[in-house]
């Protein structure tokens, strides 16, 4: 990991963006470690925070689009074969497809805050044939929010980013559901106002 950090220090913003792209393309790199470190490094290199978040959002979108493409061309046939080979799975697979079609926008948006789910969202969206007009903007918003949070931890707490990430890793199982519930409450409240 130290070698990776030294490469990031040496190559700066392009290396950070490449690593963020790879993380969103399902490479085994933890965003909870990489993003705060990139934020701290960008702060030390006087890179603008809004620019960093925006560029990292595009890098993440390219990475998750790679997963989407793989899921689009390979995911559905694989899931269909599994359903035929194991009939007991067929009902569950079909139910998952229906839920994704119904709640896909919200899953792609809020799923970016859930570990592991975030990693495979692109693949699932592609396999479920979610239209790109939905997948791309909702993914981009979710990616921007997630990146802003973790890059911000490193950027604004640069000297203490490793302490913050260790606390985050320890309490993320409580923190993430609490944030999701808060976001769900806000969305539900806004929808209720619109319907009234």
C-alpha positions as CSV (number, residue, x, y, z in Angstrom):
1,X,0.0,0.0,0.0
2,X,2.9,2.3,0.8
3,X,4.2,1.9,-2.8
4,X,0.8,2.8,-4.1
5,X,0.7,6.0,-2.0
6,X,4.2,6.9,-3.2
7,X,3.0,6.5,-6.9
8,X,0.1,8.8,-6.1
9,X,2.4,11.4,-4.5
10,X,4.7,11.3,-7.6
11,X,2.1,11.4,-10.4
12,X,-0.5,13.5,-8.6
13,X,-4.0,14.2,-10.0
14,X,-3.8,11.9,-13.0
15,X,-2.8,8.9,-10.9
16,X,-5.6,9.7,-8.3
17,X,-8.2,9.8,-11.1
18,X,-6.9,6.6,-12.6
19,X,-7.1,4.8,-9.2
20,X,-10.6,6.1,-8.6
21,X,-11.7,4.9,-12.0
22,X,-10.2,1.5,-11.2
23,X,-12.0,1.4,-7.9
24,X,-15.3,2.0,-9.5
25,X,-14.5,-0.6,-12.2
26,X,-14.4,-3.3,-9.4
27,X,-10.7,-3.5,-8.9
28,X,-9.9,-4.5,-5.4
29,X,-9.1,-1.1,-4.0
30,X,-10.9,0.3,-1.0
31,X,-12.5,3.7,-1.6
32,X,-12.6,4.2,2.2
33,X,-8.8,4.4,2.2
34,X,-8.0,5.7,-1.3
35,X,-10.4,8.6,-1.4
36,X,-9.4,10.3,1.9
37,X,-5.8,9.8,1.0
38,X,-6.4,11.4,-2.4
39,X,-8.2,14.3,-0.7
40,X,-5.3,14.9,1.7
41,X,-2.8,14.7,-1.1
42,X,-4.8,17.1,-3.3
43,X,-4.9,19.5,-0.4
44,X,-1.1,19.4,0.0
45,X,-0.7,19.9,-3.7
46,X,-3.1,22.9,-3.7
47,X,-5.6,21.2,-6.1
48,X,-9.0,22.8,-5.9
49,X,-11.5,20.7,-3.9
50,X,-14.5,21.3,-6.3
51,X,-12.3,20.4,-9.3
52,X,-11.1,17.3,-7.5
53,X,-14.7,16.2,-6.7
54,X,-15.9,16.9,-10.2
55,X,-13.0,15.1,-12.0
56,X,-13.3,12.2,-9.5
57,X,-17.0,12.0,-10.3
58,X,-16.2,11.6,-14.0
59,X,-13.5,9.0,-13.3
60,X,-16.0,7.0,-11.1
61,X,-18.7,7.3,-13.8
62,X,-16.2,5.9,-16.4
63,X,-15.3,3.0,-14.0
64,X,-18.9,2.1,-13.2
65,X,-19.8,2.3,-16.9
66,X,-17.2,-0.4,-17.6
67,X,-19.0,-2.6,-15.1
68,X,-22.4,-1.6,-16.7
69,X,-21.1,-2.7,-20.1
70,X,-19.9,-6.0,-18.8
71,X,-23.2,-6.6,-17.1
72,X,-25.2,-5.5,-20.1
73,X,-23.4,-7.9,-22.5
74,X,-22.7,-10.8,-20.1
75,X,-24.8,-10.5,-17.0
76,X,-28.3,-11.3,-18.3
77,X,-27.3,-14.5,-20.2
78,X,-25.4,-15.7,-17.1
79,X,-28.4,-15.0,-14.8
80,X,-30.8,-16.7,-17.4
81,X,-28.6,-19.8,-17.5
82,X,-28.5,-20.0,-13.7
83,X,-32.3,-19.7,-13.6
84,X,-32.7,-22.5,-16.1
85,X,-30.2,-24.7,-14.5
86,X,-31.4,-24.1,-11.0
87,X,-35.2,-23.6,-11.3
88,X,-35.5,-22.7,-7.6
89,X,-33.4,-19.6,-8.3
90,X,-35.6,-18.5,-11.3
91,X,-38.3,-16.9,-9.1
92,X,-35.7,-15.0,-7.0
93,X,-33.8,-13.8,-10.1
94,X,-37.1,-12.6,-11.8
95,X,-38.1,-10.8,-8.5
96,X,-34.8,-9.1,-8.4
97,X,-35.2,-7.9,-12.0
98,X,-38.7,-6.5,-11.2
99,X,-37.5,-4.7,-8.1
100,X,-34.5,-3.2,-9.9
101,X,-36.8,-2.0,-12.7
102,X,-39.1,-0.4,-10.1
103,X,-36.6,1.1,-7.8
104,X,-33.5,1.2,-10.0
105,X,-33.0,5.0,-9.9
106,X,-33.0,5.0,-6.1
107,X,-30.8,1.9,-5.9
108,X,-28.2,3.4,-8.3
109,X,-28.2,6.7,-6.4
110,X,-28.3,5.6,-2.7
111,X,-26.5,2.3,-3.3
112,X,-23.3,4.2,-3.7
113,X,-23.2,4.6,0.0
114,X,-23.4,0.9,0.8
115,X,-20.2,-1.2,0.8
116,X,-20.0,-4.0,-1.8
117,X,-23.4,-2.9,-3.2
118,X,-21.6,0.2,-4.5
119,X,-19.0,-1.9,-6.2
120,X,-21.4,-4.1,-8.2
121,X,-24.2,-1.6,-9.0
122,X,-22.9,-1.0,-12.5
123,X,-22.9,-4.7,-13.2
124,X,-26.4,-5.2,-11.9
125,X,-27.7,-2.1,-13.7
126,X,-26.3,-3.4,-17.0
127,X,-27.6,-7.0,-16.4
128,X,-31.0,-5.6,-15.7
129,X,-30.9,-3.4,-18.8
130,X,-31.4,-0.2,-17.0
131,X,-31.5,2.6,-19.6
132,X,-28.4,4.7,-19.7
133,X,-30.5,7.9,-19.5
134,X,-31.3,6.7,-15.9
135,X,-28.1,5.0,-15.0
136,X,-25.6,7.7,-15.9
137,X,-27.2,10.8,-14.2
138,X,-28.2,8.9,-11.0
139,X,-24.9,7.2,-10.8
140,X,-23.1,10.5,-11.3
141,X,-25.0,12.1,-8.5
142,X,-24.4,9.2,-6.1
143,X,-20.7,9.0,-7.0
144,X,-20.3,12.8,-6.5
145,X,-21.9,12.6,-3.1
146,X,-19.8,9.6,-2.0
147,X,-16.6,11.1,-3.4
148,X,-17.3,14.5,-1.8
149,X,-17.8,12.9,1.6
150,X,-14.6,10.8,1.6
151,X,-12.4,13.2,-0.4
152,X,-13.5,15.9,2.0
153,X,-12.5,13.9,5.0
154,X,-8.9,13.8,3.6
155,X,-8.9,17.3,2.1
156,X,-10.0,19.2,5.2
157,X,-8.5,16.9,7.8
158,X,-5.3,16.2,5.9
159,X,-3.0,15.7,8.9
160,X,-5.5,13.4,10.5
161,X,-7.0,11.5,7.5
162,X,-5.6,8.1,8.6
163,X,-7.3,8.5,12.1
164,X,-10.6,9.6,10.5
165,X,-10.6,6.7,8.1
166,X,-9.8,4.2,10.9
167,X,-12.8,5.6,12.9
168,X,-14.9,5.5,9.8
169,X,-14.0,1.8,9.1
170,X,-14.8,1.0,12.7
171,X,-18.3,2.6,12.7
172,X,-19.4,2.5,9.1
173,X,-21.9,-0.3,9.8
174,X,-23.7,2.2,12.0
175,X,-22.9,5.4,10.1
176,X,-24.0,4.3,6.6
177,X,-27.5,3.0,7.6
178,X,-28.1,6.2,9.6
179,X,-27.1,8.4,6.6
180,X,-29.3,6.3,4.3
181,X,-32.3,6.6,6.7
182,X,-31.8,10.3,6.8
183,X,-31.6,10.6,3.0
184,X,-34.7,8.4,2.7
185,X,-36.6,10.6,5.3
186,X,-35.6,13.7,3.3
187,X,-36.7,12.2,0.0
188,X,-40.0,10.9,1.4
189,X,-40.7,14.3,3.1
190,X,-40.1,16.1,-0.2
191,X,-42.3,13.7,-2.1
192,X,-45.1,14.2,0.4
193,X,-44.8,17.9,-0.1
194,X,-45.0,17.5,-3.9
195,X,-48.1,15.3,-3.7
196,X,-49.9,17.7,-1.2
